[in-house]
Amino acid sequence: MQKDAILASNTSSISITEIGGVTKRADKVIGMHFMNPVPVMKLIELIRGLATSNETYTAIKELSEKIGKTPVEVNDFPGFVSNRILLPMLNEAMFCVMEGVATPESIDNVLKLGMAHPMGPLALADFIGLDVCLSIMEVLHNGLGDSKYRPCPC
């Protein structure tokens, strides 16, 4: 690998600082978190690790814009912004199913029809992958140390 090459990770929850820490070029490591479905969604979260250089950030920001995406800078925290907000909502929808609050179809319809979400939280969790949702909730729970991020046991 060329020493000036940038390592951009599409991780949805792994620390960019930790990834950079196992390289000899942490200044060239950045998160470039695409949203799904990638062809449709415009957002890319650009995550700076503690050592990510301004040059690396600028190069990836410009690349993101060149491919028609809207880059948004966020700092390296568990779940970044998108998953720190989204996954607890999906997790709570799962708790609603487990507790018998409503059927999965009703829960999805409440969010679609009452809150203008393009798809319901349970359909979205299936789209993302329940294994991925669980992994991200575990990263949030362990990384932030707050019981509000405990994964639904169902």
Backbone as a chain_set.jsonl record, in Angstrom:
{"seq": "MQKDAILASNTSSISITEIGGVTKRADKVIGMHFMNPVPVMKLIELIRGLATSNETYTAIKELSEKIGKTPVEVNDFPGFVSNRILLPMLNEAMFCVMEGVATPESIDNVLKLGMAHPMGPLALADFIGLDVCLSIMEVLHNGLGDSKYRPCPC", "coords": {"N": [[0.851, -1.183, 0.0], [0.513, 2.212, -0.785], [2.155, 4.834, 0.97], [0.807, 7.236, 1.149], [-1.809, 6.635, 0.779], [-5.288, 6.667, 1.61], [-7.185, 5.256, 4.203], [-10.405, 4.514, 4.283], [-13.129, 3.729, 6.148], [-16.259, 2.032, 6.038], [-17.587, 1.49, 8.322], [-20.269, 1.129, 10.661], [-20.191, 1.529, 13.311], [-17.736, 0.904, 14.579], [-14.906, 2.189, 16.252], [-13.146, 4.794, 14.726], [-10.796, 5.882, 15.596], [-9.713, 3.695, 16.966], [-9.327, 1.934, 14.802], [-7.459, 3.426, 13.333], [-5.437, 3.356, 15.209], [-4.236, 0.872, 15.0], [-2.791, 1.033, 12.773], [0.075, 2.415, 11.078], [-0.353, 4.879, 10.277], [-2.318, 6.743, 11.317], [-3.296, 9.262, 10.801], [-4.245, 9.121, 8.258], [-6.605, 7.752, 8.312], [-10.097, 7.429, 8.206], [-13.63, 7.63, 8.769], [-16.166, 6.731, 6.537], [-19.141, 6.632, 6.313], [-21.615, 5.267, 4.603], [-25.115, 5.526, 3.913], [-27.841, 3.222, 3.797], [-30.412, 2.469, 1.406], [-27.545, 2.632, -0.574], [-27.482, 3.683, -3.312], [-29.67, 5.398, -3.257], [-29.752, 7.01, -0.933], [-28.497, 10.122, 0.177], [-26.732, 10.939, 2.156], [-23.49, 10.866, 3.69], [-21.803, 10.006, 6.51], [-18.983, 11.513, 7.703], [-16.389, 10.509, 9.589], [-14.153, 11.612, 11.871], [-11.246, 10.322, 13.226], [-9.281, 10.562, 16.253], [-6.743, 11.229, 15.334], [-7.066, 11.837, 12.658], [-6.143, 13.636, 9.841], [-6.498, 17.066, 8.646], [-6.077, 17.212, 5.922], [-6.702, 14.623, 5.04], [-9.416, 14.531, 5.741], [-10.433, 16.614, 4.09], [-9.871, 15.623, 1.508], [-11.527, 13.333, 1.412], [-14.009, 14.472, 1.858], [-14.282, 16.025, -0.465], [-14.238, 13.962, -2.384], [-16.603, 12.632, -1.678], [-18.547, 14.57, -2.331], [-18.048, 14.715, -5.058], [-19.033, 12.283, -5.959], [-21.685, 12.708, -5.705], [-22.828, 12.777, -3.172], [-23.834, 13.932, 0.126], [-21.709, 15.036, 2.414], [-21.385, 14.845, 5.95], [-19.814, 16.031, 8.739], [-18.826, 14.245, 11.592], [-17.953, 13.422, 14.967], [-15.831, 10.915, 16.49], [-17.546, 8.794, 18.164], [-19.242, 6.177, 19.955], [-21.418, 4.615, 17.715], [-21.643, 6.905, 16.234], [-23.505, 9.55, 14.78], [-25.837, 8.844, 13.295], [-26.454, 6.097, 13.914], [-26.477, 6.179, 16.681], [-28.776, 7.528, 17.269], [-30.742, 6.29, 15.628], [-30.664, 3.401, 16.104], [-31.444, 2.941, 18.861], [-34.17, 3.6, 18.585], [-35.092, 1.602, 16.835], [-34.553, -0.582, 18.439], [-36.298, -0.078, 20.578], [-38.718, -0.436, 19.26], [-38.589, -3.161, 18.924], [-38.727, -3.964, 21.602], [-41.376, -3.179, 22.034], [-42.764, -5.075, 20.511], [-41.981, -7.431, 21.85], [-43.108, -6.988, 24.387], [-45.765, -7.001, 23.801], [-47.124, -4.722, 23.047], [-48.042, -3.92, 20.545], [-48.729, -5.294, 17.26], [-46.109, -6.285, 14.95], [-46.7, -5.216, 12.403], [-48.483, -3.137, 13.029], [-46.841, -1.466, 14.558], [-44.903, -0.715, 12.662], [-46.623, 0.664, 10.884], [-47.467, 2.816, 12.488], [-45.156, 4.405, 12.639], [-44.659, 4.874, 9.907], [-47.081, 6.056, 8.904], [-47.842, 7.891, 10.843], [-45.599, 9.365, 11.48], [-44.242, 9.913, 9.238], [-42.119, 8.301, 8.326], [-40.17, 6.621, 5.888], [-40.149, 3.843, 5.929], [-41.184, 1.346, 8.262], [-39.865, 0.852, 11.637], [-39.295, -1.829, 12.278], [-39.294, -3.145, 9.831], [-37.157, -1.764, 8.748], [-35.114, -2.575, 10.488], [-34.992, -5.276, 9.77], [-34.122, -4.921, 7.149], [-31.582, -3.757, 7.538], [-30.397, -5.794, 8.951], [-30.732, -8.038, 11.517], [-28.645, -9.076, 13.032], [-26.661, -7.169, 12.647], [-27.91, -4.931, 13.768], [-28.06, -5.782, 16.456], [-25.318, -5.981, 17.053], [-24.514, -3.282, 16.809], [-26.073, -2.12, 18.828], [-24.863, -3.357, 21.009], [-22.304, -2.217, 20.858], [-22.993, 0.454, 21.391], [-24.092, 0.161, 23.997], [-21.917, -0.936, 25.469], [-19.914, 0.952, 24.856], [-20.915, 3.439, 25.692], [-21.877, 2.946, 28.164], [-24.434, 3.085, 29.304], [-27.538, 2.061, 30.497], [-29.778, 2.517, 28.943], [-29.198, 1.777, 26.399], [-29.297, -0.96, 26.26], [-29.552, -3.994, 24.539], [-32.603, -5.309, 23.154], [-33.853, -8.326, 24.448], [-35.269, -10.119, 22.86]], "CA": [[0.0, 0.0, 0.0], [1.263, 3.466, -0.814], [2.078, 5.476, 2.28], [-0.113, 8.375, 1.137], [-3.17, 6.125, 0.571], [-6.234, 6.892, 2.702], [-8.024, 4.127, 4.589], [-11.733, 5.002, 4.636], [-13.966, 2.607, 6.563], [-17.702, 2.222, 6.004], [-18.15, 0.947, 9.546], [-21.41, 1.851, 11.221], [-20.06, 1.7, 14.761], [-16.391, 0.67, 15.111], [-14.16, 3.433, 16.454], [-12.151, 5.157, 13.719], [-9.548, 6.057, 16.352], [-9.166, 2.352, 17.187], [-8.828, 1.434, 13.52], [-6.225, 4.163, 13.068], [-4.432, 2.98, 16.197], [-3.527, -0.349, 14.617], [-2.01, 1.343, 11.572], [1.199, 3.326, 11.328], [-0.729, 6.116, 9.593], [-3.641, 7.096, 11.845], [-3.723, 10.519, 10.184], [-4.848, 8.795, 6.957], [-7.759, 6.889, 8.552], [-11.329, 8.207, 8.362], [-14.873, 6.906, 8.537], [-16.971, 7.187, 5.401], [-20.3, 5.776, 6.575], [-22.711, 5.417, 3.646], [-26.429, 5.104, 4.376], [-28.519, 2.273, 2.916], [-29.698, 1.923, 0.264], [-26.521, 3.585, -1.016], [-27.815, 4.436, -4.526], [-30.773, 6.333, -3.018], [-29.499, 7.922, 0.184], [-27.489, 11.14, -0.149], [-25.835, 11.217, 3.278], [-22.32, 10.116, 4.141], [-21.191, 10.517, 7.737], [-17.52, 11.49, 7.683], [-16.011, 10.409, 10.986], [-12.746, 11.879, 12.145], [-10.598, 9.752, 14.39], [-8.509, 11.58, 16.979], [-5.545, 11.617, 14.584], [-7.364, 12.102, 11.244], [-5.636, 14.959, 9.449], [-7.381, 17.928, 7.858], [-5.885, 16.854, 4.512], [-7.484, 13.414, 4.798], [-10.828, 14.91, 5.793], [-10.758, 17.414, 2.906], [-9.855, 14.745, 0.337], [-12.706, 12.461, 1.438], [-15.175, 15.355, 1.685], [-14.357, 16.352, -1.893], [-14.629, 12.73, -3.08], [-18.028, 12.412, -1.389], [-19.308, 15.518, -3.142], [-17.852, 14.36, -6.467], [-19.901, 11.144, -6.302], [-23.075, 13.124, -5.553], [-23.302, 12.583, -1.797], [-23.73, 15.07, 1.037], [-20.941, 14.636, 3.586], [-21.619, 15.544, 7.213], [-18.728, 15.704, 9.66], [-19.176, 13.869, 12.96], [-16.815, 12.971, 15.758], [-15.718, 9.48, 16.729], [-18.225, 8.327, 19.368], [-19.974, 4.954, 19.627], [-22.621, 4.784, 16.899], [-21.589, 8.178, 15.518], [-24.793, 10.227, 14.991], [-26.962, 8.116, 12.709], [-26.835, 4.892, 14.656], [-26.739, 6.505, 18.088], [-30.18, 7.947, 17.339], [-31.621, 5.333, 14.952], [-30.743, 2.048, 16.657], [-32.32, 2.858, 20.036], [-35.558, 3.598, 18.139], [-35.379, 0.259, 16.338], [-34.526, -1.442, 19.62], [-37.543, 0.156, 21.319], [-39.782, -1.1, 18.5], [-38.489, -4.591, 19.255], [-39.294, -4.109, 22.948], [-42.837, -3.081, 21.911], [-43.242, -6.386, 20.057], [-41.752, -8.393, 22.923], [-44.019, -6.706, 25.494], [-47.14, -7.131, 23.342], [-47.756, -3.4, 22.897], [-48.74, -3.932, 19.253], [-48.142, -6.229, 16.298], [-45.062, -5.659, 14.139], [-47.314, -4.425, 11.323], [-49.021, -1.904, 13.617], [-45.703, -0.614, 14.947], [-44.365, -0.119, 11.434], [-47.581, 1.632, 10.361], [-47.454, 4.034, 13.316], [-44.021, 5.242, 12.237], [-44.807, 5.28, 8.506], [-48.237, 6.913, 8.656], [-47.958, 8.944, 11.851], [-44.372, 10.136, 11.636], [-43.707, 10.112, 7.887], [-40.914, 7.535, 8.027], [-40.392, 5.895, 4.632], [-40.447, 2.453, 6.271], [-41.308, 1.166, 9.698], [-38.616, 0.508, 12.308], [-39.028, -3.267, 12.239], [-38.903, -3.428, 8.447], [-35.811, -1.214, 8.591], [-34.199, -3.466, 11.209], [-34.813, -6.444, 8.909], [-33.33, -4.488, 6.0], [-30.206, -3.588, 8.021], [-29.935, -7.096, 9.44], [-30.879, -8.075, 12.976], [-27.323, -9.291, 13.61], [-25.97, -5.875, 12.621], [-28.576, -4.101, 14.786], [-27.606, -6.25, 17.765], [-23.908, -5.597, 17.209], [-24.438, -1.829, 17.037], [-26.598, -1.861, 20.181], [-23.827, -3.772, 21.962], [-21.269, -1.18, 20.819], [-23.543, 1.603, 22.119], [-24.232, -0.19, 25.406], [-20.583, -1.054, 26.053], [-19.135, 2.174, 24.653], [-21.468, 4.584, 26.416], [-22.098, 2.514, 29.543], [-25.747, 3.532, 29.766], [-28.498, 0.966, 30.34], [-30.795, 2.809, 27.92], [-28.76, 1.165, 25.146], [-29.247, -2.421, 26.357], [-30.309, -4.608, 23.442], [-33.79, -6.082, 23.45], [-33.48, -9.736, 24.496], [-36.075, -11.001, 21.981]], "C": [[0.891, 1.239, 0.0], [1.092, 4.192, 0.503], [1.173, 6.707, 2.302], [-1.565, 7.951, 0.895], [-4.014, 6.362, 1.819], [-7.012, 5.606, 2.94], [-9.351, 4.697, 5.081], [-12.616, 3.796, 4.934], [-15.436, 2.981, 6.49], [-18.356, 1.68, 7.279], [-19.314, 1.8, 10.047], [-21.262, 2.058, 12.723], [-18.66, 1.497, 15.322], [-15.634, 1.993, 15.178], [-13.101, 3.64, 15.361], [-10.797, 5.358, 14.394], [-8.898, 4.697, 16.612], [-8.618, 1.752, 15.901], [-7.501, 2.107, 13.199], [-5.09, 3.74, 13.984], [-3.672, 1.71, 15.85], [-2.793, -0.181, 13.283], [-0.817, 2.192, 12.0], [0.906, 4.697, 10.723], [-2.12, 6.578, 10.032], [-4.174, 8.4, 11.253], [-4.431, 10.297, 8.854], [-6.07, 7.897, 7.093], [-8.98, 7.752, 8.859], [-12.53, 7.27, 8.18], [-15.635, 7.555, 7.396], [-18.218, 6.313, 5.395], [-21.435, 6.119, 5.615], [-24.004, 4.925, 4.282], [-27.04, 4.163, 3.338], [-29.935, 2.722, 2.607], [-28.794, 2.989, -0.369], [-26.91, 4.331, -2.289], [-28.864, 5.532, -4.307], [-30.412, 7.409, -1.988], [-28.325, 8.852, -0.126], [-26.42, 11.305, 0.925], [-24.634, 10.283, 3.349], [-21.858, 10.793, 5.432], [-19.684, 10.397, 7.566], [-17.057, 11.575, 9.129], [-14.509, 10.595, 11.115], [-12.314, 11.09, 13.372], [-9.804, 10.854, 15.084], [-7.315, 12.081, 16.184], [-5.811, 11.927, 13.113], [-6.939, 13.517, 10.89], [-6.688, 15.749, 8.683], [-7.273, 17.593, 6.371], [-6.706, 15.611, 4.157], [-8.964, 13.751, 4.77], [-11.232, 15.647, 4.506], [-10.811, 16.54, 1.653], [-11.111, 13.876, 0.28], [-13.996, 13.281, 1.31], [-15.361, 15.67, 0.201], [-14.766, 15.132, -2.72], [-16.118, 12.458, -2.894], [-18.905, 13.319, -2.253], [-19.222, 15.166, -4.624], [-18.748, 13.199, -6.886], [-21.377, 11.437, -5.994], [-23.667, 12.915, -4.163], [-23.138, 13.865, -1.0], [-22.976, 14.604, 2.279], [-21.28, 15.501, 4.796], [-20.537, 15.082, 8.186], [-19.275, 15.371, 11.043], [-17.918, 13.379, 13.667], [-16.938, 11.493, 16.074], [-16.248, 9.116, 18.11], [-18.963, 7.05, 19.002], [-21.275, 5.245, 18.876], [-22.644, 6.03, 16.051], [-22.884, 8.949, 15.782], [-25.939, 9.34, 14.523], [-27.388, 6.935, 13.565], [-27.062, 5.142, 16.142], [-28.19, 6.936, 18.281], [-31.11, 6.873, 16.771], [-31.767, 4.014, 15.696], [-31.529, 1.967, 17.955], [-33.815, 2.883, 19.66], [-35.952, 2.213, 17.631], [-35.456, -0.725, 17.499], [-35.819, -1.295, 20.427], [-38.733, -0.456, 20.599], [-39.773, -2.596, 18.791], [-39.021, -4.869, 20.663], [-40.825, -4.049, 22.889], [-43.441, -4.4, 21.425], [-43.145, -7.382, 21.206], [-42.769, -8.23, 24.06], [-45.489, -6.789, 25.084], [-47.875, -5.806, 23.211], [-48.574, -3.348, 21.609], [-48.068, -4.98, 18.363], [-47.01, -5.519, 15.545], [-45.623, -4.766, 13.033], [-47.846, -3.094, 11.862], [-47.896, -0.945, 13.992], [-45.111, 0.06, 13.721], [-45.314, 0.928, 10.861], [-47.633, 2.918, 11.178], [-46.328, 4.962, 12.865], [-44.146, 5.727, 10.795], [-45.898, 6.327, 8.347], [-48.339, 8.077, 9.633], [-46.75, 9.833, 11.969], [-43.604, 10.293, 10.333], [-42.359, 9.436, 7.642], [-41.165, 6.747, 6.749], [-40.645, 4.4, 4.825], [-40.499, 2.346, 7.782], [-40.002, 0.693, 10.326], [-38.284, -0.984, 12.26], [-38.648, -3.713, 10.827], [-37.48, -2.927, 8.199], [-34.784, -2.093, 9.295], [-33.943, -4.731, 10.393], [-33.926, -6.109, 7.712], [-31.852, -4.361, 6.383], [-29.593, -4.941, 8.351], [-29.982, -7.097, 10.957], [-29.547, -8.318, 13.667], [-26.527, -7.989, 13.671], [-26.577, -4.948, 13.674], [-28.107, -4.492, 16.184], [-26.171, -5.817, 18.021], [-23.765, -4.108, 17.515], [-24.976, -1.486, 18.422], [-25.577, -2.273, 21.243], [-22.685, -2.769, 22.009], [-21.749, 0.05, 21.604], [-23.584, 1.333, 23.622], [-22.871, -0.25, 26.091], [-19.803, 0.25, 25.983], [-19.607, 3.361, 25.463], [-21.8, 4.244, 27.869], [-23.43, 2.93, 30.133], [-26.759, 2.428, 29.489], [-29.579, 1.266, 29.301], [-30.439, 2.2, 26.569], [-28.717, -0.363, 25.225], [-30.115, -3.013, 25.259], [-31.531, -5.364, 23.95], [-33.428, -7.562, 23.434], [-34.251, -10.641, 23.55], [-35.354, -11.367, 20.725]], "O": [[1.899, 1.293, 0.705], [0.011, 4.174, 1.091], [0.808, 7.174, 3.38], [-2.453, 8.799, 0.815], [-3.519, 6.269, 2.943], [-7.445, 4.947, 1.994], [-9.42, 5.289, 6.159], [-12.824, 2.943, 4.072], [-15.82, 4.099, 6.833], [-19.564, 1.44, 7.297], [-19.336, 3.019, 9.878], [-22.113, 2.694, 13.345], [-18.412, 1.891, 16.462], [-15.718, 2.813, 14.264], [-12.271, 2.765, 15.111], [-9.762, 5.032, 13.813], [-7.681, 4.556, 16.494], [-7.557, 1.128, 15.911], [-6.531, 1.44, 12.837], [-3.924, 3.759, 13.591], [-2.571, 1.494, 16.357], [-2.244, -1.139, 12.741], [-0.726, 2.627, 13.148], [1.78, 5.562, 10.659], [-2.999, 6.781, 9.195], [-5.387, 8.61, 11.214], [-5.138, 11.182, 8.372], [-6.533, 7.334, 6.1], [-8.912, 8.683, 9.663], [-12.431, 6.242, 7.51], [-15.732, 8.779, 7.311], [-18.345, 5.387, 4.595], [-22.128, 7.123, 5.785], [-23.984, 4.007, 5.102], [-26.783, 4.297, 2.142], [-30.596, 3.302, 3.468], [-29.235, 4.101, -0.658], [-26.686, 5.54, -2.35], [-28.937, 6.485, -5.083], [-30.738, 8.582, -2.168], [-27.29, 8.415, -0.63], [-25.316, 11.765, 0.632], [-24.742, 9.082, 3.103], [-21.561, 11.987, 5.451], [-19.167, 9.309, 7.313], [-17.293, 12.572, 9.813], [-13.713, 9.846, 10.55], [-12.939, 11.177, 14.429], [-9.674, 11.957, 14.553], [-6.91, 13.234, 16.337], [-4.875, 12.249, 12.383], [-7.325, 14.478, 11.555], [-7.641, 15.186, 8.144], [-8.26, 17.68, 5.641], [-7.331, 15.557, 3.097], [-9.688, 13.308, 3.877], [-12.261, 15.331, 3.908], [-11.707, 16.704, 0.825], [-11.695, 13.702, -0.79], [-14.966, 12.816, 0.713], [-16.473, 15.589, -0.322], [-15.557, 15.257, -3.655], [-16.811, 12.096, -3.845], [-19.892, 12.868, -2.834], [-20.201, 15.3, -5.358], [-19.179, 13.134, -8.038], [-22.213, 10.534, -6.017], [-24.888, 12.88, -4.008], [-22.4, 14.768, -1.394], [-23.522, 13.869, 3.102], [-21.44, 16.716, 4.688], [-20.371, 13.886, 8.423], [-20.084, 16.115, 11.598], [-16.946, 12.974, 13.028], [-18.008, 10.899, 15.943], [-15.511, 9.124, 19.096], [-19.285, 6.854, 17.83], [-22.117, 6.016, 19.337], [-23.548, 6.212, 15.236], [-23.325, 8.995, 16.93], [-26.897, 9.111, 15.261], [-28.565, 6.799, 13.899], [-27.775, 4.377, 16.791], [-28.764, 6.725, 19.35], [-32.148, 6.576, 17.363], [-32.888, 3.549, 15.901], [-32.243, 0.983, 18.147], [-34.632, 2.259, 20.338], [-37.026, 1.71, 17.961], [-36.325, -1.596, 17.529], [-36.37, -2.288, 20.902], [-39.66, -0.945, 21.243], [-40.829, -3.221, 18.891], [-39.683, -5.881, 20.893], [-41.5, -4.783, 23.611], [-44.513, -4.796, 21.882], [-44.105, -8.093, 21.502], [-43.235, -9.219, 24.626], [-46.37, -6.66, 25.933], [-49.104, -5.766, 23.259], [-49.673, -2.794, 21.589], [-46.988, -5.481, 18.674], [-46.963, -4.29, 15.51], [-45.087, -3.692, 12.761], [-47.679, -2.052, 11.229], [-48.002, 0.26, 13.76], [-44.846, 1.262, 13.733], [-44.864, 1.975, 10.398], [-47.822, 3.998, 10.618], [-46.531, 6.168, 12.726], [-43.781, 6.863, 10.49], [-45.677, 7.368, 7.728], [-48.865, 9.135, 9.286], [-46.844, 10.94, 12.499], [-42.461, 10.749, 10.324], [-41.55, 9.923, 6.852], [-42.273, 6.25, 6.547], [-41.28, 3.762, 3.986], [-39.918, 3.167, 8.492], [-39.126, 0.188, 9.624], [-37.112, -1.355, 12.207], [-37.776, -4.565, 10.656], [-36.694, -3.588, 7.52], [-33.701, -2.33, 8.76], [-32.81, -5.208, 10.326], [-33.084, -6.911, 7.309], [-30.975, -4.805, 5.642], [-28.423, -5.197, 8.066], [-29.352, -6.263, 11.607], [-29.329, -7.824, 14.773], [-25.806, -7.742, 14.637], [-25.85, -4.26, 14.391], [-27.794, -3.626, 17.002], [-25.855, -5.335, 19.108], [-22.983, -3.722, 18.384], [-24.399, -0.651, 19.119], [-25.445, -1.602, 22.267], [-22.149, -2.494, 23.083], [-20.992, 0.617, 22.392], [-23.164, 2.169, 24.422], [-22.69, 0.319, 27.168], [-19.111, 0.617, 26.933], [-18.804, 4.196, 25.878], [-21.981, 5.134, 28.7], [-23.54, 3.11, 31.346], [-26.832, 1.917, 28.371], [-30.234, 0.34, 28.823], [-31.293, 2.116, 25.686], [-28.151, -1.001, 24.338], [-31.258, -2.6, 25.062], [-31.507, -5.973, 25.02], [-32.761, -8.018, 22.505], [-33.926, -11.823, 23.439], [-35.894, -12.095, 19.893]]}, "num_chains": 1, "name": "protein.A"}
